[in-house]
Amino acid sequence: MSKALKFILASVVGALAIYGAVTIIAGLLTESHGRSAAKAAQPFVSGVTSAVKDQVKQKLEDTPDAELEKDSYEVSKKMYPILKGALLGQLEGFVKDPEREQLPAKMRDAGKAVSEQIVGPFTKGLAEGSGKIFGDFDRAVDGVRKLQDKNKDLVDAIANSIGQLKRFLEQKPLPQPPDVESYPQPPESPQTGPPAGSDRRPYEPMGPEPSE
């Protein structure tokens, strides 16, 4: 018998032995054995999960924000076809669903739950915050009112003075500045010369005296 044939026969016998051992062990295992094994493996699985989480967290902290933004942008572009396909599948399933009449009632119940549990508390919080703001405004107005009450004479005097000045200006408006162009223009001065009808010649300055 050749060595190759012996090797093949040995391999087949080994495989059958392993298969038989696994079959025997599987037949002996019960549900309680599986639960015990799961409990024994739980700390190991928890440790692996915690280590992976810490590694992912550290990786995110070490990665620059610009690189994360770029990677997220590329991944988001790839997510669009998935989302589009999911929406198209949902719409097609809705159209072909013979029991789609159940959805209006479910949507109504969901809208009611959202209104009561989300919109209601939000509106209440908004009203409470606005109430605080209006309360502060009322206190400010009350402070101004108290200031006016304490200085009533001074406030009345200033108000009366302003009212009298206003009435005076309404009755006697300020005079408008006169128009400069309306002023009479002065006559032009006559040219210097001898009186009319006189034979005297006008004075003419003499030239430089001759040098000795």
Backbone as a ProteinNet text record, in pm:
[ID]
protein_1_A
[PRIMARY]
MSKALKFILASVVGALAIYGAVTIIAGLLTESHGRSAAKAAQPFVSGVTSAVKDQVKQKLEDTPDAELEKDSYEVSKKMYPILKGALLGQLEGFVKDPEREQLPAKMRDAGKAVSEQIVGPFTKGLAEGSGKIFGDFDRAVDGVRKLQDKNKDLVDAIANSIGQLKRFLEQKPLPQPPDVESYPQPPESPQTGPPAGSDRRPYEPMGPEPSE
[TERTIARY]
86.8	0	90.2	57.9	142.1	120.7	220	211.7	95.5	66.6	-43.6	-176.4	-197.2	-322	-333.9	-223.6	-226.6	-262.2	-208.5	-236.1	-382.4	-440.3	-582.7	-670.5	-638.6	-717.9	-706.7	-588.1	-570.3	-650.3	-654.9	-730.6	-879.2	-929.6	-1072.3	-1107.4	-1020.7	-1045.9	-1044	-951.1	-944.4	-1066.7	-1113.3	-1231.2	-1353.7	-1367.3	-1481.2	-1475.1	-1353.1	-1339.2	-1379	-1333.6	-1369.9	-1519.6	-1578.9	-1722.7	-1800.1	-1752.3	-1819.4	-1807.4	-1688.6	-1670.9	-1761.3	-1768.5	-1856	-2000.4	-2040.7	-2180.6	-2212.1	-2120.5	-2143.4	-2151.8	-2058.9	-2059	-2185.8	-2226.7	-2348.2	-2470.2	-2470.1	-2583.1	-2587.1	-2470	-2466.2	-2496.3	-2476.1	-2498.4	-2646.9	-2682.2	-2821.3	-2834.2	-2958	-2982.7	-2909.3	-2903.1	-2834.1	-2685.5	-2626.9	-2486.6	-2466.7	-2562	-2552.1	-2560.8	-2651.6	-2664	-2538.5	-2483.5	-2359.7	-2246.2	-2238	-2134.5	-2153	-2279.5	-2305.6	-2265.7	-2296.9	-2257.6	-2106.3	-2039.6	-1894	-1832	-1893.5	-1838.3	-1877.9	-1975.9	-2024.8	-1916.1	-1834.6	-1727.5	-1628.3	-1598.7	-1506.7	-1565.3	-1692.3	-1757.4	-1766.5	-1798.4	-1807.1	-1671.9	-1564.9	-1431.6	-1394.9	-1426.6	-1398.5	-1476.6	-1603.8	-1686.6	-1631.7	-1593.3	-1538.8	-1409	-1322.9	-1196	-1219.4	-1311.4	-1341.6	-1398.3	-1486.7	-1544.7	-1437.4	-1345.5	-1237.6	-1147.6	-1120	-1035.8	-1104	-1233.7	-1306.9	-1309.2	-1331.9	-1334.5	-1199.3	-1092.6	-958.6	-927.3	-972.2	-950.4	-1020.5	-1142.1	-1215.1	-1146.2	-1094.2	-1026.7	-896.8	-828.1	-700	-716.4	-833.9	-855.2	-892	-826.9	-862	-1006.4	-1063.8	-1203.7	-1222.4	-1123.7	-1137.7	-1145.6	-1065.3	-1068.6	-1200.5	-1250.6	-1380.1	-1490.9	-1484.5	-1586.6	-1581.1	-1460	-1445.7	-1498.1	-1459.6	-1506	-1657.9	-1712.7	-1858.3	-1928.4	-1867.7	-1927.2	-1932.1	-1821.9	-1818.1	-1914.4	-1918.4	-2009	-2154.1	-2183.8	-2321.6	-2366.2	-2274.6	-2311.1	-2346.4	-2274.7	-2304.7	-2432.8	-2467.2	-2589.1	-2713.6	-2700.2	-2818.6	-2885.8	-2810.3	-2879.5	-2949.2	-2888.7	-2953.3	-3084.6	-3080.9	-3201.9	-3306.7	-3261.3	-3355.1	-3421.1	-3338.6	-3395	-3491.2	-3455.2	-3544.2	-3676.9	-3672.3	-3796.8	-3881.7	-3815.9	-3892	-3953.5	-3876.6	-3931.6	-4048.3	-4035.4	-4144	-4269.8	-4251.8	-4367.7	-4433.5	-4351.5	-4408	-4479.5	-4419.2	-4485.9	-4615.9	-4618.2	-4740.7	-4851.2	-4814.1	-4915.1	-4971.6	-4886.2	-4930.3	-4984.6	-4980.1	-5026.1	-5178.8	-5241.8	-5388.7	-5446.1	-5364.4	-5413.7	-5360.1	-5336	-5280.8	-5382.9	-5510	-5610.6	-5583.5	-5498	-5465.8	-5377.3	-5306.4	-5209.7	-5272.7	-5384.8	-5440.7	-5467.8	-5524.5	-5551.6	-5421.5	-5319.9	-5191.1	-5127	-5134.8	-5076.6	-5147.9	-5279.6	-5354.4	-5312.5	-5299.5	-5255.2	-5113.1	-5026.8	-4889.6	-4886.5	-4967.8	-4972.5	-5024	-5121.4	-5174.1	-5068	-4994.6	-4889.6	-4779	-4739.4	-4635.2	-4682.5	-4808.5	-4860.9	-4861.8	-4902.8	-4913.6	-4778.2	-4684.4	-4559.1	-4444	-4455.1	-4345.1	-4390.9	-4494.3	-4538	-4595.3	-4673.9	-4733	-4628.5	-4534.1	-4429.9	-4347.2	-4319.2	-4242.8	-4319.1	-4449.1	-4530.2	-4539.9	-4554.9	-4562	-4432.1	-4317.3	-4189.7	-4173.3	-4220.2	-4213.2	-4297.7	-4416.3	-4502.6	-4439	-4377.3	-4312.2	-4195.9	-4117.1	-4007	-4057.2	-4163.2	-4219.7	-4277.9	-4340	-4394.7	-4286.1	-4169.3	-4058.9	-4015.4	-4008.1	-3967.1	-4067.8	-4197.6	-4299.1	-4302.5	-4271.1	-4263.5	-4152.9	-4037.7	-3928.8	-3967.5	-4039	-4082.6	-4182.1	-4273.9	-4370.1	-4299.3	-4198.9	-4124.9	-4051.3	-3997.4	-3929.1	-4026.7	-4144.5	-4245.2	-4291.5	-4307.6	-4347.5	-4241.7	-4112.5	-4006.3	-4011.2	-4038.8	-4050.9	-4169.5	-4279.6	-4397.5	-4368.6	-4297.8	-4263.1	-4170.6	-4076.7	-3987.1	-4065.3	-4164.4	-4247.1	-4329	-4379.1	-4457.7	-4372	-4247.5	-4159.7	-4119.3	-4107.1	-4064	-4175	-4296.9	-4412.3	-4404.1	-4362.9	-4356.6	-4256.8	-4140.4	-4039	-4085.7	-4145.2	-4193.8	-4303.4	-4397.1	-4504.7	-4449.8	-4349.8	-4292.6	-4225.1	-4150.7	-4086.1	-4189.9	-4294.1	-4398.2	-4470.3	-4500.3	-4567.9	-4479.8	-4349.7	-4259.3	-4252.5	-4246.3	-4243.4	-4373.1	-4487.9	-4615.9	-4626.8	-4581.6	-4586.7	-4498	-4378.6	-4289.9	-4350.9	-4415.4	-4478.5	-4591.6	-4674.8	-4784.9	-4732.5	-4624	-4566.7	-4514.1	-4449.9	-4398.3	-4510.4	-4620.9	-4732.9	-4802.3	-4811.8	-4877.6	-4788	-4659.9	-4566.6	-4450.3	-4466.1	-4355.3	-4233.8	-4120.5	-3997.3	-3995.3	-3948.1	-3942.8	-3843.3	-3883.6	-3796.9	-3688.4	-3568.6	-3462.9	-3498.7	-3476.6	-3513.5	-3429.3	-3489.2	-3419.2	-3318.3	-3195.5	-3089.5	-3113.3	-3168.9	-3189	-3294.1	-3379.8	-3484.9	-3433.5	-3313.9	-3257.3	-3236.4	-3258.8	-3228.6	-3077.7	-3037.7	-2897.2	-2849.5	-2732.4	-2680.8	-2639.3	-2655.7	-2615.6	-2465.7	-2427.8	-2285.4	-2221.3	-2102.2	-2031.8	-1981.9	-1993.8	-1947.7	-1795.9	-1749.2	-1606.4	-1544.2	-1421.3	-1351.5	-1313.7	-1349.3	-1318.3	-1363.4	-1338.8	-1379.7	-1529.1	-1584.3	-1728	-1769.6	-1893.8	-1945	-1941.3	-1901.2	-1895.7	-1770.2	-1674.4	-1551.3	-1443.1	-1354	-1243.4	-1120.8	-1125.5	-1007.6	-990.3	-864.1	-833.2	-814.2	-841.7	-821.2	-674.4	-649.4	-511.5	-445.6	-328.3	-248.8	-118.8	-79.1	49.4	164.1	260	376.9	475	563.5	662.1	771.1	868.9	978.5	1058.6	1096.9	1175.1	1308.9	1358.7	1489.1	1597.6	1692.1	1805	1902.7	1958.5	2055.5	2184.7
-118.3	0	122.9	216.3	334.6	427.6	514	609.8	706.2	744.2	837.6	778.7	650.8	585.7	574	540.9	535.3	670.9	774.9	910.5	945.7	911.9	941	863	732.4	652.7	704.9	748.1	804.1	932.3	1013.4	1139.5	1112.4	1015.5	981.9	929.2	839.6	785.9	896.9	988.6	1101.1	1189	1215.6	1298.9	1232.9	1101.8	1029.5	1028.8	1015.7	1015.4	1149.9	1257.8	1392.2	1413.8	1370.8	1386	1308.4	1186.3	1105	1166	1218.4	1280.3	1401.6	1484	1603.4	1561.2	1456.7	1410.6	1359.6	1283.3	1230.8	1343.5	1440	1552	1634.5	1661.5	1740.1	1669.5	1534	1460.5	1465.1	1477	1481.3	1620.7	1724.9	1861	1889.1	1961	1997	2149.8	2198.1	2341.8	2404.7	2329.8	2383	2401.7	2310.7	2327.2	2454.7	2480.4	2601.9	2727.1	2727.8	2845.3	2864.5	2753.3	2763.5	2818.6	2770.6	2819.6	2968.2	3010.8	3152.7	3239.4	3190.3	3265.8	3272.5	3162.6	3162.1	3253.5	3264.7	3347.8	3493.6	3523.4	3660.7	3760.1	3732.1	3827.6	3848.9	3740.7	3752	3842.9	3820	3902.6	4047.4	4067.2	4203	4273	4197.6	4256.9	4294.7	4208.5	4238.8	4362.7	4368.1	4483.2	4612	4608.5	4727.3	4771.7	4675.4	4709.8	4772.6	4714.9	4770.4	4911.4	4931.3	5063.6	5165.3	5127.8	5219.4	5250.3	5149.7	5172.1	5266.4	5245.6	5333	5475.7	5491	5623.8	5692.3	5619.5	5676.2	5711.7	5626.3	5654	5781.7	5802.7	5925	6048.1	6034.7	6148.4	6182.6	6080.7	6104.2	6149.5	6129.1	6165.3	6313.1	6389.2	6531.8	6549.3	6661.2	6688.2	6697.8	6756.6	6770.6	6634.4	6539.2	6404.9	6335	6352.5	6294.1	6352.4	6483	6547.9	6495.2	6479.1	6427.6	6284.4	6200.3	6062.1	6054.5	6136.3	6136.5	6180.8	6277.7	6325	6212.9	6139.3	6031.4	5919.2	5885.7	5779.3	5821.1	5949	5996.9	5989.8	6018.1	6006.2	5862.2	5767.4	5626.5	5582.5	5653.4	5617.1	5661.2	5761.4	5811.3	5703.9	5626.4	5520.1	5419.5	5390.9	5296.6	5354.9	5483	5547.5	5558.2	5592.3	5602.6	5468.5	5362.4	5229.9	5189	5224.3	5189.7	5262.4	5391.2	5467.2	5412.9	5382.1	5325.9	5191.8	5109.6	4981.6	4999.2	5096.5	5122.2	5167.9	5257.8	5307.2	5196.2	5115	5004.6	4905.5	4877.4	4788.6	4848	4981.1	5046.2	5034.8	5057.5	5050.2	4909.2	4809.4	4671	4609.2	4681	4625.5	4624.1	4508.6	4506.1	4557.7	4569.6	4616	4755.3	4835.6	4968.9	5063.3	5021.5	5105.2	5117	5030	5039.7	5160.2	5209.9	5316.1	5448.1	5494.1	5620.8	5621.5	5511.6	5506	5508.1	5433.8	5433.4	5572.1	5639.4	5772	5870.8	5857.4	5945.4	5924.1	5797	5767.7	5819.1	5801.1	5850.1	6002.4	6070.7	6217.1	6264.1	6194	6229.5	6209.9	6097	6070.7	6175	6212.9	6315.4	6448.3	6482.3	6609	6611.3	6499.8	6496.6	6487.9	6412.2	6384.6	6474.7	6538.2	6622.6	6767.2	6787.4	6924	6989.2	6910.9	6967.3	7015.7	6930.3	6978.2	7093.3	7089.5	7198.7	7330.3	7326.9	7448	7496.9	7403.1	7440.4	7506.8	7447.6	7508.4	7645.5	7660.3	7790.1	7893	7852.2	7943.4	7981.4	7882.4	7913.1	8010.6	7988.4	8081.1	8219.5	8227.8	8357.6	8425.2	8345.1	8402.7	8467.8	8405.5	8464.5	8596.4	8597.6	8720.3	8831.5	8799.8	8901.8	8944.1	8849.1	8886.1	8986.9	8965.9	9061.9	9197.2	9193.8	9319.2	9392.5	9318.6	9381.2	9443.2	9372.6	9428.6	9555.9	9558	9678.5	9794.7	9765.9	9870.6	9919.9	9827.3	9865.3	9952.8	9922.3	10006	10146.8	10159	10291.8	10366.9	10295.1	10358.9	10409.7	10329.1	10373.5	10494.4	10496.7	10610.9	10737	10723.6	10838.4	10886.5	10791.9	10831.1	10905.9	10859.7	10926.1	11065.9	11087	11215.8	11277.7	11269.4	11314.8	11463.7	11545.6	11690	11724.7	11660.5	11689.4	11645	11526.4	11476.7	11566.9	11612	11700.5	11833.8	11885.9	12014.6	12005.1	11896.3	11879.7	11863.6	11786.1	11765.1	11895.8	11977.1	12106.5	12200.8	12200.9	12289.2	12249.1	12119.6	12073.3	12108.4	12092.5	12127.1	12275.5	12362.8	12507.3	12546.6	12487.9	12519	12475.3	12361.9	12314.7	12407.9	12449.2	12539.3	12674.1	12723.9	12851.8	12844.6	12734.7	12719.8	12704.8	12638.9	12624.5	12758.3	12843.3	12971.9	13074.2	13078.5	13175.4	13099.8	13062.4	12990.5	13081.4	13024.4	13100.9	13173	13299.4	13372.4	13306.9	13311.2	13253.8	13354.7	13312.1	13406.2	13470.1	13602.8	13671	13621.4	13637.1	13596.8	13704.6	13667.6	13765.7	13831.4	13756.9	13814.2	13923.9	13926.7	14029.9	14163.8	14166.7	14293.7	14387.1	14524.3	14619.7	14628.2	14624.8	14631	14775.5	14804.5	14943.8	14986.9	15121	15170.5	15160.6	15139.6	15129.7	15267.3	15271.2	15399.5	15450	15582.5	15638.2	15630.4	15629.5	15627.1	15761.2	15755.9	15877.6	15961.3	16087.4	16177	16318.5	16409.9	16549.7	16564.3	16662.9	16686.9	16709.7	16679.2	16699	16846.3	16884.5	17024.6	17095.7	17031.7	17098.2	17072.8	17177.6	17164.7	17105.5	17090.9	17039	16892.7	16862.6	16725.2	16644.5	16522.3	16440	16430.1	16414.8	16406.7	16281.7	16301.8	16190.1	16188.5	16082.7	16080	16101.2	16181.1	16211.3	16096.9	16091.4	15988.4	16012.5	15928.7	15946.2	16072.5	16138.6	16260	16227.9	16318.3	16292.7	16298.8	16212.9	16208.6	16317.9	16381.8	16488.8	16434.1
0	0	0	-88.3	-99.9	18.8	34	144.8	125.7	2.9	-23	18.6	-13.6	23.6	174.3	240.3	386.4	447.3	391.3	443.6	426.4	310.9	286.5	383	402	494.5	636.6	675	809.4	825.8	722.4	727.7	740.6	666.4	674	811.4	865.9	1000.5	1103.3	1091	1186	1178.3	1054.7	1037.6	1096.7	1072.8	1129.7	1281.8	1335.6	1480.7	1540.2	1474.1	1523.6	1513.6	1399.8	1382.8	1488.1	1515.1	1616.8	1754.1	1784.8	1916.1	1931.7	1827.3	1832.8	1846	1772.6	1780.9	1920.8	1978.3	2113.6	2214.9	2203.3	2299.1	2283.3	2157	2134.5	2190	2181.2	2236	2386.6	2448.7	2594.3	2650.8	2567.4	2616.7	2630.3	2733.5	2759	2763.9	2787	2793.8	2911.6	3023.2	3141.1	3112.9	3033.3	2995.2	2912.7	2821.6	2740.6	2825.5	2925.3	3012.5	3095.5	3144	3222.1	3136.4	3012.5	2922.6	2892.2	2876.1	2848.5	2967.5	3089.8	3208.6	3222	3188.4	3198	3094.6	2976.5	2869.8	2882.6	2968.1	2976.6	3019.4	3123.5	3156.7	3042.9	2970.6	2857.3	2749	2715.8	2613.5	2659.6	2788.1	2841.4	2833.9	2864.8	2856	2714	2618.6	2478.4	2434.6	2471.5	2433.8	2492.4	2620.9	2685.3	2619.7	2584.6	2520.2	2383.6	2307.5	2175.7	2189.5	2286.2	2306.9	2341.2	2432	2469.7	2350.8	2267.4	2150.8	2051.6	2030.6	1939.3	1992	2122.1	2182.7	2169	2196.8	2184.8	2039.7	1946.8	1804.9	1763.1	1811.7	1778.9	1836.9	1959.7	2020.7	1948.7	1896.4	1829.5	1684.8	1625.7	1485.9	1476	1388.9	1374	1327.9	1368.6	1333.2	1182.2	1113.2	968.3	900.4	949.5	890.8	921.3	1044.3	1078.6	991.1	969.6	886.7	743.5	691.3	554.9	544.5	641.5	639.1	653.1	740.9	758.8	631.6	562.5	436.6	333.6	321	223.6	261.6	389.5	433.6	414.5	441.7	426.8	281.6	188.6	47.5	12.9	71.8	45.7	116.4	225	296.7	221.9	133.3	63	-21.6	-104.2	-180.4	-90.6	26.3	119	169.4	207.8	256.8	146.9	26.4	-84.7	-112.6	-116.1	-138.7	-28.5	95	206.4	193.8	156.6	143	28.1	-84.5	-196.4	-158.5	-87	-43.4	51.9	143.4	236.6	162.5	64	-9.9	-90.8	-153.6	-230.4	-139.2	-25	70.1	120.9	138.9	185.8	81.6	-46.3	-151.5	-164.3	-149.4	-167	-39	71.5	197.9	200.7	210.8	213.8	344.6	448.1	577.8	610.9	508.4	533.2	596.8	600.3	667	815.9	870.8	1013.1	1044.1	943.1	968.2	1014	955.6	1004.6	1154.1	1205.4	1349.3	1428.9	1380.5	1449.2	1445.5	1331.1	1319	1410.3	1421.4	1510.1	1654.9	1693.1	1829.3	1854.3	1752.8	1768.3	1780.3	1697.6	1706.4	1841.1	1894.7	2026.2	2133.8	2125.1	2223.4	2215	2090.7	2074.8	2132.1	2106.8	2158.9	2310.6	2370.7	2515.9	2584.6	2526.5	2595.2	2551.5	2435.4	2387.4	2371	2288.3	2261	2386.5	2462.4	2584.6	2683.5	2726	2817.8	2761	2629.9	2569.4	2581.4	2548.7	2557.7	2701.9	2794.5	2935.4	2980.4	2941.1	2976.2	2914.3	2788.1	2723.1	2797.3	2841.6	2916.1	3050	3117.1	3244.2	3225.6	3121.7	3095.8	3061.4	2979.3	2945.3	3069.4	3155.8	3279.5	3363.6	3371.3	3446.6	3383.2	3249.1	3180.1	3205.9	3192.4	3215.7	3362.7	3451.7	3592.5	3617.9	3558.5	3571.9	3512.7	3399.2	3337.6	3428.5	3487.9	3579.1	3699.5	3751.3	3863.7	3824	3702.1	3655.4	3641.7	3583.9	3569.3	3706.6	3799.3	3933.9	3998.7	3973.5	4027.8	3971.2	3841.4	3780.4	3839.3	3860.8	3918	4059.6	4137.8	4272.6	4268.8	4173.8	4160.2	4125.1	4038	4003.4	4122.3	4202.1	4319.6	4421.5	4441.8	4539	4493	4363.6	4309.2	4225.8	4277.1	4201.4	4170.9	4269.8	4248.3	4138	4142.2	4040.9	3903.5	3895.5	3766.6	3711.3	3799.3	3754.6	3707.5	3777.6	3738.8	3602.1	3580.9	3450.6	3340.9	3367.7	3267.7	3236.3	3339.1	3317	3236.8	3267.3	3193.8	3047.6	3023.2	2884.9	2813	2883.7	2822.2	2792.1	2884.7	2859.5	2742.3	2734.9	2624	2491.9	2491.8	2369.8	2326.8	2422.8	2388.4	2340.2	2401	2359.9	2216.6	2184.5	2049.1	1947.3	1988.2	1895.6	1870.4	1974.1	1958.4	1889.3	1922.4	1865.7	1804.2	1679.4	1616.3	1601.3	1598.1	1584.7	1450.8	1447.1	1319	1224.5	1098.7	997.5	960.6	933.7	893.3	760.4	748	621.9	506.6	389.1	268.1	231.7	214.2	184.8	51.2	-42.6	-175.7	-176.5	-70.8	-67.4	-17.2	38.3	83.7	-36.6	-20.2	-130.6	-152	-277.8	-311.3	-308.4	-247.6	-243.9	-383.7	-415.5	-549.3	-566.5	-693.3	-721.2	-707.9	-649	-631.2	-765.2	-789.9	-919.2	-929.6	-1054.7	-1074.8	-1034.2	-984.6	-940.7	-1062.1	-1058.5	-1170.9	-1139.8	-1226.2	-1202.2	-1210.5	-1145.9	-1154.4	-1298.2	-1322.1	-1457.9	-1493.5	-1616.7	-1662.1	-1620.6	-1554.6	-1511	-1612.5	-1635	-1729.2	-1665.5	-1534.4	-1466.3	-1499.6	-1536.3	-1571.9	-1445.1	-1451.9	-1330.9	-1297.4	-1172.2	-1123.2	-1176.5	-1231.1	-1280.2	-1207.5	-1153.5	-1079.5	-1177.5	-1130.6	-1212	-1205.2	-1303.4	-1308.2	-1207.8	-1200.8	-1102.7	-1132.7	-1026.6	-1044.2	-1105.7	-1192.4	-1254.4	-1152.8	-1166.4	-1073.1	-1104.5	-1003.3	-1020.9	-1075.6
[MASK]
++++++++++++++++++++++++++++++++++++++++++++++++++++++++++++++++++++++++++++++++++++++++++++++++++++++++++++++++++++++++++++++++++++++++++++++++++++++++++++++++++++++++++++++++++++++++++++++++++++++++++++++++++++

